[in-house]
């Protein structure tokens, strides 16, 4: 990835909530400053009730993109 910093780590996405996004790798730290997936997972789960009540793939995808930097790798 051309704009990745030297200290960025590309890791597999294992969060259950993110299993339907069209990519499976992410970079940490993310744009919210999380340095590992466990930290991002704790925060992203705050959005789960909102996603369940007013589910649309676009809003779900937008939330996931805040927590998972796109690496460009898909399954």
C-alpha positions in Angstrom: 0.0 0.0 0.0 1.7 3.2 -1.1 0.6 5.5 1.7 1.2 3.0 4.6 3.6 4.2 7.2 6.7 2.1 7.9 5.3 1.1 11.3 1.9 0.1 10.0 1.0 -3.6 10.4 -1.2 -5.5 7.9 -3.3 -8.0 9.8 -6.2 -10.3 9.1 -9.6 -9.0 10.2 -11.1 -11.4 12.7 -13.9 -9.3 14.2 -17.2 -11.3 13.9 -19.1 -8.0 13.1 -16.8 -7.4 10.1 -17.1 -10.8 8.5 -19.3 -9.5 5.6 -17.1 -6.6 4.4 -15.5 -7.1 1.0 -11.9 -7.3 2.3 -10.1 -9.4 4.9 -7.0 -7.5 5.9 -6.5 -4.2 7.7 -3.8 -1.9 8.8 -3.0 -0.8 12.4 -2.7 1.7 13.7 -6.1 2.7 12.1 -7.3 6.3 11.5 -8.9 6.3 15.0 -5.5 5.5 16.7 -6.2 1.9 17.6 -3.0 -0.1 17.5 -4.5 -3.6 17.6 -7.7 -5.2 16.6 -8.8 -6.0 20.2 -9.0 -2.2 20.9 -10.9 -1.5 17.7 -13.3 -4.4 18.4 -14.2 -3.0 21.8 -15.2 0.3 20.3 -16.9 -1.0 17.2 -19.3 -3.1 19.2 -20.8 0.1 20.5 -22.3 0.4 17.0 -23.9 -3.1 16.9 -27.3 -2.0 18.2 -27.5 0.8 15.7 -26.6 -1.6 12.9 -29.2 -4.1 14.0 -32.0 -1.6 14.3 -31.3 0.4 11.1 -29.4 -2.1 9.0 -28.2 -1.1 5.6 -25.0 -2.4 4.1 -23.9 1.2 3.3 -24.0 2.3 6.9 -22.5 -1.0 8.1 -19.7 -0.6 5.6 -19.1 3.0 6.6 -18.7 2.0 10.3 -16.4 -0.8 9.4 -14.2 1.5 7.3 -13.6 3.7 10.2 -12.2 0.8 12.2 -10.5 -1.1 9.4 -8.2 0.6 7.0 -8.6 -0.9 3.6 -5.6 -3.0 2.6 -7.1 -4.0 -0.8 -7.0 -7.7 -0.2 -10.2 -9.7 -0.4 -11.0 -13.4 0.0 
